[in-house]
């Protein structure tokens, strides 16, 4: 497992860092199960994925059965609004009690004093750190303190439309597929006359080009030197391969993706293949007319896939700190993680609970996503909601995928500007 040193703090917006540090919290109140008050404790938990809400609610229900004097509300806020609203809440000292936290964002909030130190929970028996992958623990560790109880792990797979493959007379992808196989299939599956594309080659690091960069032996960050490395020859070569699908007409263009997302292209049968995460399985299954299957990502010079995880964090300003810690400890338990597995949406992080997740899918072998953890890379942390690198990528990557800017020139400019921002 390739691990990355967090770089968010180095590129953190000064405005946010100062505003978070200046926030005042609500005065702590202890009641309910551990405070002796008859008033019922009400905790709020937020997440961005509506597909996962039923599973999270089932986990919350399991907790409330054991703790009838604590009420837990689960709320979904769409990804596009999640971090904006959370930042505003943090600045106002009114964050929800429990926040599902992303590894690219945790340092922003921990460094501003907005998250509770949960090290003691991970040192306990119920949700002990030894039960989770090291990389998830490390992703939520800032300055030696743990700010998240692992929730799940997410890996990537190559989803493909079986009907389109059958119509073209092409054999389905296998774990032995190479980049050449992917290109050849994309060419054969593309039917421009009928608006069908072979592959979604969209401007998305997690869902596309980061995976290719690692597969080619490249990288986007040098841990030892603390430098951006988008200008590595292997990285440039991988990005030229990524953009080639747009150049050859095998993928929708960025202008096309402005009208339909990559998921919508795949779900509507307009794209035959797409890189997507394990968390998309249930959504794709909900599309009745979509006859799909999934394989491991193709191999470049080596096998590689992003492999990251989410965690349950607690607001440092919660009115009910003991009850909130009690909740996240349960959410990280074997019992709760098994409930999550059986919901079929997210691969649980707790060791030994992944098989029930795999077993939920009877039409295909979902173990491809579990296997990806063996050669996974964690997020490079280049795209947090508040750092300068994200703005730099947002400026130049669309030009690269739109073929307005040569790959090598664009990546060297990105590298220079991100490293300059680090200074």
DRENDO-1510 file (C-alpha; in Angstrom, 1 decimal, always signed):
<recs>
REC; n; res; u; v; w
REC; 1; UNK; +0.0; +0.0; +0.0 .
REC; 2; UNK; +1.5; +3.3; -1.1 .
REC; 3; UNK; +1.1; +6.0; +1.6 .
REC; 4; UNK; +1.2; +9.7; +1.2 .
REC; 5; UNK; +2.3; +12.4; +3.6 .
REC; 6; UNK; -0.4; +14.9; +4.0 .
REC; 7; UNK; +0.2; +18.2; +2.1 .
REC; 8; UNK; -3.0; +19.9; +2.8 .
REC; 9; UNK; -1.6; +22.1; +5.6 .
REC; 10; UNK; +1.1; +23.4; +3.3 .
REC; 11; UNK; -1.4; +24.6; +0.8 .
REC; 12; UNK; -4.2; +25.5; +3.2 .
REC; 13; UNK; -6.0; +28.8; +2.6 .
REC; 14; UNK; -4.9; +31.3; +5.2 .
REC; 15; UNK; -8.4; +32.7; +5.6 .
REC; 16; UNK; -9.9; +29.4; +6.5 .
REC; 17; UNK; -7.1; +28.5; +8.9 .
REC; 18; UNK; -7.5; +31.7; +10.8 .
REC; 19; UNK; -11.3; +31.6; +10.8 .
REC; 20; UNK; -11.3; +28.1; +12.1 .
REC; 21; UNK; -8.8; +28.8; +14.8 .
REC; 22; UNK; -10.8; +31.8; +15.9 .
REC; 23; UNK; -14.1; +29.9; +16.2 .
REC; 24; UNK; -15.7; +29.6; +19.5 .
REC; 25; UNK; -17.5; +26.4; +20.4 .
REC; 26; UNK; -20.7; +25.7; +22.2 .
REC; 27; UNK; -20.3; +25.2; +25.9 .
REC; 28; UNK; -20.1; +21.5; +26.5 .
REC; 29; UNK; -23.2; +19.9; +28.0 .
REC; 30; UNK; -23.3; +16.4; +29.3 .
REC; 31; UNK; -26.6; +14.7; +29.6 .
REC; 32; UNK; -28.4; +11.5; +28.6 .
REC; 33; UNK; -26.5; +8.2; +29.1 .
REC; 34; UNK; -23.4; +9.7; +30.8 .
REC; 35; UNK; -24.6; +13.0; +32.2 .
REC; 36; UNK; -27.4; +12.0; +34.5 .
REC; 37; UNK; -30.0; +14.4; +33.0 .
REC; 38; UNK; -33.4; +13.1; +32.0 .
REC; 39; UNK; -33.2; +15.2; +28.8 .
REC; 40; UNK; -32.7; +13.0; +25.7 .
REC; 41; UNK; -29.5; +13.6; +23.9 .
REC; 42; UNK; -29.8; +14.4; +20.2 .
REC; 43; UNK; -26.8; +13.8; +17.9 .
REC; 44; UNK; -26.6; +14.8; +14.2 .
REC; 45; UNK; -24.5; +12.9; +11.7 .
REC; 46; UNK; -23.9; +14.2; +8.1 .
REC; 47; UNK; -22.6; +12.6; +4.9 .
REC; 48; UNK; -22.6; +13.4; +1.2 .
REC; 49; UNK; -23.8; +10.1; -0.4 .
REC; 50; UNK; -27.5; +9.5; -0.5 .
REC; 51; UNK; -26.8; +5.9; -1.6 .
REC; 52; UNK; -25.3; +5.2; +1.7 .
REC; 53; UNK; -28.0; +6.9; +3.9 .
REC; 54; UNK; -29.9; +3.6; +4.4 .
REC; 55; UNK; -26.8; +1.8; +5.6 .
REC; 56; UNK; -25.8; +4.7; +7.9 .
REC; 57; UNK; -29.3; +4.8; +9.3 .
REC; 58; UNK; -29.2; +1.1; +10.0 .
REC; 59; UNK; -25.9; +1.6; +11.9 .
REC; 60; UNK; -27.5; +4.5; +13.8 .
REC; 61; UNK; -30.5; +2.4; +14.6 .
REC; 62; UNK; -28.2; -0.3; +16.0 .
REC; 63; UNK; -26.6; +2.2; +18.3 .
REC; 64; UNK; -30.0; +3.6; +19.4 .
REC; 65; UNK; -31.2; +0.2; +20.3 .
REC; 66; UNK; -28.4; -0.1; +22.8 .
REC; 67; UNK; -28.7; +3.5; +23.9 .
REC; 68; UNK; -32.4; +4.4; +23.9 .
REC; 69; UNK; -31.7; +7.7; +25.7 .
REC; 70; UNK; -29.6; +9.0; +22.7 .
REC; 71; UNK; -31.3; +10.0; +19.4 .
REC; 72; UNK; -29.2; +10.0; +16.2 .
REC; 73; UNK; -30.3; +11.9; +13.1 .
REC; 74; UNK; -28.6; +11.1; +9.7 .
REC; 75; UNK; -28.6; +13.8; +7.1 .
REC; 76; UNK; -27.3; +13.7; +3.5 .
REC; 77; UNK; -25.9; +16.9; +2.0 .
REC; 78; UNK; -24.9; +16.6; -1.7 .
REC; 79; UNK; -21.1; +16.6; -2.4 .
REC; 80; UNK; -21.2; +19.9; -4.3 .
REC; 81; UNK; -22.6; +21.6; -1.1 .
REC; 82; UNK; -21.1; +19.4; +1.6 .
REC; 83; UNK; -17.8; +21.2; +2.2 .
REC; 84; UNK; -19.1; +24.7; +1.6 .
REC; 85; UNK; -21.8; +24.2; +4.3 .
REC; 86; UNK; -19.4; +22.4; +6.6 .
REC; 87; UNK; -16.8; +25.2; +6.4 .
REC; 88; UNK; -19.6; +27.7; +7.1 .
REC; 89; UNK; -20.8; +25.7; +10.1 .
REC; 90; UNK; -17.2; +25.4; +11.4 .
REC; 91; UNK; -16.7; +29.1; +11.1 .
REC; 92; UNK; -19.9; +29.7; +13.0 .
REC; 93; UNK; -19.0; +27.2; +15.7 .
REC; 94; UNK; -22.0; +25.1; +14.8 .
REC; 95; UNK; -20.7; +21.9; +13.2 .
REC; 96; UNK; -22.8; +18.8; +13.3 .
REC; 97; UNK; -21.8; +16.4; +16.1 .
REC; 98; UNK; -20.6; +13.6; +13.7 .
REC; 99; UNK; -19.1; +14.3; +10.3 .
REC; 100; UNK; -18.1; +11.7; +7.8 .
REC; 101; UNK; -14.7; +13.1; +6.9 .
REC; 102; UNK; -12.6; +12.8; +3.8 .
REC; 103; UNK; -8.8; +12.1; +4.0 .
REC; 104; UNK; -8.1; +15.1; +1.8 .
REC; 105; UNK; -10.0; +17.4; +4.2 .
REC; 106; UNK; -9.2; +16.2; +7.7 .
REC; 107; UNK; -6.1; +18.4; +8.2 .
REC; 108; UNK; -8.0; +21.5; +7.3 .
REC; 109; UNK; -10.4; +21.0; +10.2 .
REC; 110; UNK; -8.1; +19.3; +12.6 .
REC; 111; UNK; -5.5; +22.1; +12.3 .
REC; 112; UNK; -8.2; +24.7; +13.0 .
REC; 113; UNK; -9.2; +23.0; +16.2 .
REC; 114; UNK; -12.6; +21.9; +14.9 .
REC; 115; UNK; -12.3; +18.1; +15.4 .
REC; 116; UNK; -12.1; +16.1; +18.6 .
REC; 117; UNK; -9.0; +13.9; +19.3 .
REC; 118; UNK; -10.2; +10.3; +19.1 .
REC; 119; UNK; -6.9; +8.6; +19.8 .
REC; 120; UNK; -8.3; +7.0; +23.0 .
REC; 121; UNK; -11.1; +5.4; +21.0 .
REC; 122; UNK; -8.7; +3.8; +18.7 .
REC; 123; UNK; -6.7; +2.6; +21.6 .
REC; 124; UNK; -9.7; +1.0; +23.2 .
REC; 125; UNK; -11.2; -2.5; +22.7 .
REC; 126; UNK; -14.3; -1.9; +20.5 .
REC; 127; UNK; -12.8; +0.0; +17.6 .
REC; 128; UNK; -9.1; -0.7; +18.1 .
REC; 129; UNK; -6.7; +0.6; +15.5 .
REC; 130; UNK; -5.4; -3.0; +14.9 .
REC; 131; UNK; -8.7; -3.8; +13.3 .
REC; 132; UNK; -8.3; -1.3; +10.5 .
REC; 133; UNK; -5.9; -0.9; +7.6 .
REC; 134; UNK; -2.9; +1.2; +8.6 .
REC; 135; UNK; -3.4; +3.6; +5.7 .
REC; 136; UNK; -6.9; +4.6; +6.9 .
REC; 137; UNK; -5.6; +5.2; +10.4 .
REC; 138; UNK; -2.7; +7.3; +9.0 .
REC; 139; UNK; -5.0; +9.3; +6.6 .
REC; 140; UNK; -6.8; +10.7; +9.6 .
REC; 141; UNK; -3.8; +11.2; +11.8 .
REC; 142; UNK; -2.5; +14.8; +12.2 .
REC; 143; UNK; +0.5; +15.6; +14.4 .
REC; 144; UNK; +0.3; +12.3; +16.1 .
REC; 145; UNK; -3.4; +12.5; +17.0 .
REC; 146; UNK; -6.2; +10.6; +15.4 .
REC; 147; UNK; -9.2; +12.5; +14.2 .
REC; 148; UNK; -11.3; +9.8; +12.6 .
REC; 149; UNK; -12.7; +6.4; +13.3 .
REC; 150; UNK; -12.4; +4.4; +10.0 .
REC; 151; UNK; -15.7; +4.0; +8.2 .
REC; 152; UNK; -14.9; +2.3; +4.9 .
REC; 153; UNK; -12.5; +1.7; +2.2 .
REC; 154; UNK; -13.1; +2.6; -1.5 .
REC; 155; UNK; -11.3; +1.2; -4.5 .
REC; 156; UNK; -11.7; +1.4; -8.2 .
REC; 157; UNK; -12.9; -1.0; -10.9 .
REC; 158; UNK; -13.5; -1.1; -14.6 .
REC; 159; UNK; -17.3; -1.1; -15.1 .
REC; 160; UNK; -18.5; -2.2; -18.5 .
REC; 161; UNK; -21.8; -2.4; -20.4 .
REC; 162; UNK; -22.3; -6.1; -21.3 .
REC; 163; UNK; -25.0; -5.3; -23.9 .
REC; 164; UNK; -22.6; -3.0; -25.8 .
REC; 165; UNK; -19.8; -5.6; -25.6 .
REC; 166; UNK; -22.1; -8.3; -26.9 .
REC; 167; UNK; -23.3; -6.2; -29.7 .
REC; 168; UNK; -19.7; -5.4; -30.8 .
REC; 169; UNK; -18.7; -9.1; -30.4 .
REC; 170; UNK; -16.0; -8.2; -28.0 .
REC; 171; UNK; -14.8; -10.4; -25.1 .
REC; 172; UNK; -15.4; -9.0; -21.6 .
REC; 173; UNK; -12.5; -7.4; -19.7 .
REC; 174; UNK; -10.5; -9.6; -17.4 .
REC; 175; UNK; -8.0; -9.0; -14.7 .
REC; 176; UNK; -5.2; -9.6; -17.3 .
REC; 177; UNK; -6.2; -6.6; -19.5 .
REC; 178; UNK; -3.5; -4.2; -20.4 .
REC; 179; UNK; -3.6; -0.6; -21.6 .
REC; 180; UNK; -3.4; -1.9; -25.2 .
REC; 181; UNK; -6.5; -4.0; -24.5 .
REC; 182; UNK; -8.4; -1.0; -23.1 .
REC; 183; UNK; -7.5; +1.1; -26.1 .
REC; 184; UNK; -8.5; -1.6; -28.6 .
REC; 185; UNK; -11.8; -2.2; -26.9 .
REC; 186; UNK; -12.6; +1.5; -26.7 .
REC; 187; UNK; -11.9; +1.9; -30.4 .
REC; 188; UNK; -14.2; -1.1; -31.3 .
REC; 189; UNK; -17.0; +0.0; -29.0 .
REC; 190; UNK; -17.1; +3.6; -30.1 .
REC; 191; UNK; -20.0; +4.3; -32.5 .
REC; 192; UNK; -20.0; +8.0; -33.2 .
REC; 193; UNK; -22.9; +7.7; -35.6 .
REC; 194; UNK; -25.1; +6.5; -32.7 .
REC; 195; UNK; -23.4; +8.6; -30.0 .
REC; 196; UNK; -21.7; +5.7; -28.2 .
REC; 197; UNK; -18.3; +6.1; -26.7 .
REC; 198; UNK; -15.8; +3.4; -25.7 .
REC; 199; UNK; -14.6; +4.9; -22.4 .
REC; 200; UNK; -15.2; +7.8; -20.1 .
REC; 201; UNK; -11.8; +9.7; -20.1 .
REC; 202; UNK; -12.9; +12.5; -17.9 .
REC; 203; UNK; -10.9; +15.2; -16.0 .
REC; 204; UNK; -11.1; +13.3; -12.7 .
REC; 205; UNK; -8.0; +12.3; -10.7 .
REC; 206; UNK; -9.6; +9.8; -8.4 .
REC; 207; UNK; -11.9; +8.2; -11.0 .
REC; 208; UNK; -9.4; +8.3; -13.9 .
REC; 209; UNK; -6.0; +9.7; -14.3 .
REC; 210; UNK; -4.4; +9.2; -10.9 .
REC; 211; UNK; -4.8; +5.4; -11.4 .
REC; 212; UNK; -3.1; +5.6; -14.9 .
REC; 213; UNK; -0.2; +7.6; -13.5 .
REC; 214; UNK; +0.5; +5.0; -10.8 .
REC; 215; UNK; +0.0; +2.2; -13.3 .
REC; 216; UNK; +2.8; +3.8; -15.4 .
REC; 217; UNK; +5.2; +4.0; -12.5 .
REC; 218; UNK; +4.6; +7.8; -12.2 .
REC; 219; UNK; +3.4; +9.9; -9.3 .
REC; 220; UNK; +2.1; +13.3; -8.5 .
REC; 221; UNK; +3.9; +13.9; -5.2 .
REC; 222; UNK; +7.4; +13.2; -3.8 .
REC; 223; UNK; +7.0; +12.5; -0.1 .
REC; 224; UNK; +10.7; +12.9; +0.7 .
REC; 225; UNK; +11.1; +16.2; -1.0 .
REC; 226; UNK; +7.6; +17.5; -0.4 .
REC; 227; UNK; +7.3; +18.5; -4.0 .
REC; 228; UNK; +4.6; +18.1; -6.7 .
REC; 229; UNK; +5.8; +15.7; -9.5 .
REC; 230; UNK; +3.3; +16.1; -12.3 .
REC; 231; UNK; +6.3; +16.7; -14.6 .
REC; 232; UNK; +7.8; +13.2; -14.1 .
REC; 233; UNK; +8.3; +11.6; -17.5 .
REC; 234; UNK; +6.2; +8.6; -16.4 .
REC; 235; UNK; +3.4; +10.9; -15.3 .
REC; 236; UNK; +3.5; +12.9; -18.5 .
REC; 237; UNK; +3.4; +9.7; -20.5 .
REC; 238; UNK; +0.4; +8.4; -18.5 .
REC; 239; UNK; -1.5; +11.7; -19.0 .
REC; 240; UNK; -0.8; +11.6; -22.7 .
REC; 241; UNK; -2.4; +8.1; -22.7 .
REC; 242; UNK; -5.4; +9.4; -20.7 .
REC; 243; UNK; -6.0; +12.3; -23.1 .
REC; 244; UNK; -5.5; +10.0; -26.2 .
REC; 245; UNK; -9.1; +8.7; -25.7 .
REC; 246; UNK; -10.4; +12.2; -26.2 .
REC; 247; UNK; -8.1; +12.9; -29.1 .
REC; 248; UNK; -9.2; +9.7; -30.9 .
REC; 249; UNK; -12.9; +10.4; -30.3 .
REC; 250; UNK; -13.3; +7.3; -28.0 .
REC; 251; UNK; -14.5; +9.4; -25.1 .
REC; 252; UNK; -16.8; +12.3; -24.6 .
REC; 253; UNK; -15.1; +15.7; -24.4 .
REC; 254; UNK; -15.0; +18.0; -21.4 .
REC; 255; UNK; -17.8; +20.0; -23.2 .
REC; 256; UNK; -19.9; +16.8; -23.4 .
REC; 257; UNK; -19.3; +16.1; -19.7 .
REC; 258; UNK; -20.6; +19.6; -18.9 .
REC; 259; UNK; -24.0; +18.3; -20.0 .
REC; 260; UNK; -23.8; +14.7; -18.8 .
REC; 261; UNK; -21.6; +13.4; -16.0 .
REC; 262; UNK; -19.4; +10.3; -16.6 .
REC; 263; UNK; -21.9; +8.4; -14.4 .
REC; 264; UNK; -24.8; +9.6; -16.5 .
REC; 265; UNK; -23.1; +8.6; -19.7 .
REC; 266; UNK; -22.5; +5.1; -18.4 .
REC; 267; UNK; -25.9; +4.7; -16.8 .
REC; 268; UNK; -27.7; +5.8; -20.0 .
REC; 269; UNK; -25.7; +3.3; -22.2 .
REC; 270; UNK; -23.9; +6.1; -24.0 .
REC; 271; UNK; -20.5; +4.9; -22.8 .
REC; 272; UNK; -19.3; +1.3; -22.8 .
REC; 273; UNK; -16.7; +1.5; -20.0 .
REC; 274; UNK; -15.9; +3.7; -17.1 .
REC; 275; UNK; -13.6; +3.8; -14.1 .
REC; 276; UNK; -15.7; +4.0; -11.0 .
REC; 277; UNK; -15.5; +3.3; -7.3 .
REC; 278; UNK; -16.9; +0.5; -5.3 .
REC; 279; UNK; -19.4; +2.9; -3.8 .
REC; 280; UNK; -21.2; +3.2; -7.2 .
REC; 281; UNK; -22.3; -0.4; -7.4 .
REC; 282; UNK; -25.7; +0.1; -5.8 .
REC; 283; UNK; -26.5; +3.1; -7.9 .
REC; 284; UNK; -25.6; +1.3; -11.1 .
REC; 285; UNK; -27.7; -1.6; -10.0 .
REC; 286; UNK; -30.7; +0.7; -9.5 .
REC; 287; UNK; -30.7; +1.4; -13.2 .
REC; 288; UNK; -33.0; -1.3; -14.5 .
REC; 289; UNK; -32.0; -1.1; -18.2 .
REC; 290; UNK; -28.2; -1.1; -17.4 .
REC; 291; UNK; -26.7; -4.6; -17.9 .
REC; 292; UNK; -23.2; -4.2; -16.5 .
REC; 293; UNK; -20.3; -6.1; -14.9 .
REC; 294; UNK; -17.0; -5.1; -13.4 .
REC; 295; UNK; -13.4; -6.1; -13.6 .
REC; 296; UNK; -10.1; -5.0; -12.1 .
REC; 297; UNK; -8.5; -1.9; -13.7 .
REC; 298; UNK; -6.2; -2.7; -16.6 .
REC; 299; UNK; -2.5; -3.0; -16.0 .
REC; 300; UNK; +0.1; -0.6; -17.3 .
REC; 301; UNK; +3.6; -1.2; -16.2 .
REC; 302; UNK; +2.1; -2.4; -13.0 .
REC; 303; UNK; -1.3; -2.8; -11.3 .
REC; 304; UNK; -2.5; +0.2; -9.4 .
REC; 305; UNK; -5.7; +1.7; -8.1 .
REC; 306; UNK; -6.6; +4.4; -5.7 .
REC; 307; UNK; -7.5; +2.9; -2.4 .
REC; 308; UNK; -8.7; +5.3; +0.3 .
REC; 309; UNK; -11.1; +5.4; +3.2 .
REC; 310; UNK; -13.5; +7.7; +5.0 .
REC; 311; UNK; -13.9; +8.1; +8.7 .
REC; 312; UNK; -16.3; +9.3; +11.4 .
REC; 313; UNK; -15.1; +12.5; +13.0 .
REC; 314; UNK; -16.5; +14.4; +16.0 .
REC; 315; UNK; -17.0; +18.1; +16.2 .
REC; 316; UNK; -14.8; +19.6; +18.9 .
REC; 317; UNK; -17.7; +21.8; +19.8 .
REC; 318; UNK; -20.4; +19.2; +20.2 .
REC; 319; UNK; -22.7; +19.7; +23.2 .
REC; 320; UNK; -22.4; +16.0; +24.0 .
REC; 321; UNK; -18.8; +15.0; +23.7 .
REC; 322; UNK; -19.0; +11.7; +25.6 .
REC; 323; UNK; -22.1; +10.5; +23.8 .
REC; 324; UNK; -20.6; +11.5; +20.4 .
REC; 325; UNK; -17.5; +9.5; +21.2 .
REC; 326; UNK; -19.7; +6.6; +22.3 .
REC; 327; UNK; -21.5; +6.8; +18.9 .
REC; 328; UNK; -18.3; +6.8; +16.8 .
REC; 329; UNK; -16.9; +4.0; +18.9 .
REC; 330; UNK; -19.9; +1.9; +18.0 .
REC; 331; UNK; -19.8; +2.9; +14.3 .
REC; 332; UNK; -16.3; +1.6; +14.2 .
REC; 333; UNK; -17.2; -1.7; +15.9 .
REC; 334; UNK; -17.4; -5.1; +14.2 .
REC; 335; UNK; -21.2; -5.1; +14.7 .
REC; 336; UNK; -21.8; -1.8; +13.0 .
REC; 337; UNK; -19.3; -2.4; +10.2 .
REC; 338; UNK; -21.0; -5.7; +9.5 .
REC; 339; UNK; -24.3; -3.8; +9.2 .
REC; 340; UNK; -22.6; -1.4; +6.8 .
REC; 341; UNK; -21.3; -4.4; +4.8 .
REC; 342; UNK; -24.8; -5.9; +4.5 .
REC; 343; UNK; -26.1; -2.6; +3.1 .
REC; 344; UNK; -24.0; -3.3; +0.0 .
REC; 345; UNK; -22.9; +0.3; -0.6 .
REC; 346; UNK; -19.5; +0.7; +1.1 .
REC; 347; UNK; -16.7; -1.8; +1.8 .
REC; 348; UNK; -16.3; -1.7; +5.6 .
REC; 349; UNK; -12.9; -0.9; +7.0 .
REC; 350; UNK; -13.0; -3.3; +9.9 .
REC; 351; UNK; -10.9; -6.4; +9.3 .
REC; 352; UNK; -12.9; -9.5; +8.5 .
REC; 353; UNK; -16.2; -7.7; +7.7 .
REC; 354; UNK; -15.6; -7.4; +3.9 .
REC; 355; UNK; -17.1; -10.7; +2.8 .
REC; 356; UNK; -20.7; -9.9; +3.7 .
REC; 357; UNK; -20.3; -6.9; +1.4 .
REC; 358; UNK; -19.0; -9.1; -1.5 .
REC; 359; UNK; -21.8; -11.5; -0.9 .
REC; 360; UNK; -24.4; -8.9; -1.4 .
REC; 361; UNK; -23.7; -9.0; -5.2 .
REC; 362; UNK; -24.8; -12.2; -6.9 .
REC; 363; UNK; -24.7; -11.0; -10.5 .
REC; 364; UNK; -20.9; -10.6; -10.5 .
REC; 365; UNK; -17.8; -11.0; -8.4 .
REC; 366; UNK; -17.3; -7.8; -6.4 .
REC; 367; UNK; -14.1; -9.2; -4.9 .
REC; 368; UNK; -12.3; -7.3; -7.6 .
REC; 369; UNK; -12.6; -4.2; -5.4 .
REC; 370; UNK; -11.2; -6.0; -2.3 .
REC; 371; UNK; -8.3; -7.3; -4.4 .
REC; 372; UNK; -7.5; -3.7; -5.4 .
REC; 373; UNK; -6.6; -3.0; -1.8 .
REC; 374; UNK; -3.5; -5.2; -2.3 .
REC; 375; UNK; -2.0; -2.8; -4.8 .
REC; 376; UNK; -3.7; +0.5; -3.8 .
REC; 377; UNK; -2.4; +4.0; -3.4 .
REC; 378; UNK; -3.9; +6.5; -1.0 .
REC; 379; UNK; -5.1; +9.9; -2.2 .
REC; 380; UNK; -2.3; +12.4; -2.8 .
REC; 381; UNK; -4.3; +15.1; -1.1 .
REC; 382; UNK; -4.0; +17.5; -4.0 .
REC; 383; UNK; -7.6; +18.5; -4.2 .
REC; 384; UNK; -8.9; +19.6; -0.9 .
REC; 385; UNK; -11.7; +22.2; -0.9 .
REC; 386; UNK; -9.5; +25.0; +0.3 .
REC; 387; UNK; -6.0; +24.6; -1.0 .
REC; 388; UNK; -4.2; +26.4; -3.8 .
REC; 389; UNK; -3.3; +23.2; -5.7 .
REC; 390; UNK; -7.0; +22.5; -6.3 .
REC; 391; UNK; -7.4; +25.9; -7.9 .
REC; 392; UNK; -4.3; +25.3; -10.1 .
REC; 393; UNK; -5.5; +21.9; -11.3 .
REC; 394; UNK; -9.0; +23.4; -11.9 .
REC; 395; UNK; -7.4; +26.0; -14.2 .
REC; 396; UNK; -5.1; +23.8; -16.3 .
REC; 397; UNK; -6.5; +20.3; -16.4 .
REC; 398; UNK; -9.7; +21.3; -18.3 .
REC; 399; UNK; -7.5; +22.8; -20.9 .
REC; 400; UNK; -5.4; +19.7; -21.2 .
REC; 401; UNK; -8.4; +17.4; -21.6 .
REC; 402; UNK; -10.0; +19.9; -24.0 .
REC; 403; UNK; -6.8; +19.6; -26.1 .
REC; 404; UNK; -6.2; +23.3; -25.8 .
REC; 405; UNK; -3.0; +22.8; -24.0 .
REC; 406; UNK; -0.3; +20.2; -24.8 .
REC; 407; UNK; +0.0; +17.6; -22.0 .
REC; 408; UNK; +3.7; +18.2; -21.2 .
REC; 409; UNK; +3.4; +22.0; -21.2 .
REC; 410; UNK; +0.4; +21.9; -19.0 .
REC; 411; UNK; +1.8; +19.5; -16.5 .
REC; 412; UNK; +5.0; +21.4; -16.2 .
REC; 413; UNK; +3.1; +24.6; -15.6 .
REC; 414; UNK; +0.9; +22.8; -12.9 .
REC; 415; UNK; +4.1; +21.5; -11.3 .
REC; 416; UNK; +5.8; +24.9; -11.2 .
REC; 417; UNK; +2.8; +26.7; -9.8 .
REC; 418; UNK; +2.0; +24.2; -7.1 .
REC; 419; UNK; +5.6; +24.1; -6.0 .
REC; 420; UNK; +5.7; +27.9; -6.0 .
REC; 421; UNK; +2.6; +27.9; -3.8 .
REC; 422; UNK; +4.4; +25.6; -1.4 .
REC; 423; UNK; +7.2; +28.2; -1.0 .
</recs>
